[in-house]
Amino acid sequence: VAMLTEAAAQGHMEAQIYLAAVYELGRGVAQDHGRAFELYRQAAQQGDALSQFNLGIMYRYGRGCEQSDERAAEWWTKAAEQGAAIAQYNLGEAYREGQGVPQSYERAVELYKLSEAQGHAKATTSLGVCYTNGWGFEVSYGEARRLFELAVARGETKAAPGYLQIINDFIQQDCPLLGQRVVLRGLTTATLIGTRGTAIDFGFSERNPTTGNWFTASG
């Protein structure tokens, strides 16, 4: 720790980053959020994206500093602009909730997309939530389900499985034909009457008790 402290005092960014984590977590030293905050600040000012993100976390929860959602968003913005997926996700959450920034589903979605494209599992879940609720998108249960499944595959096991169950329940309730074999009837083009296919949307329907085929009216 003594050597790291000396290097950090000389402005070595990597030493500042490592030492900040040591003090934040209390590994081998007494936990000191104030010292961790100062070291993250020094590294963040030198342009380290992860330190910028961590400084935002410190501001968000008031660790070693006065709590400030606005300052948290400022530092997450700097990190997000450098392409840090975790900062893009957190800043997206801030815009979705209007914490420290003006509430904007559209901006939240932009940031979630940037983060999700880098494989961030929580951003993948948040995009699915946006599709479920029509935040920044038109509602799409199919796309929401795809994203929740992808989030689970990426290891997001805290929220995504529950959302996946909810969206599957919605689909069963509101879209009983989705993915099912159907027979179309009532079409204006006579040649299509009786054509079989796979439902990609939902509407009024009934089932033939003899054949088991679903019927959907075209309008």
Disulfide bonds with the S-S distance in Angstrom:
none
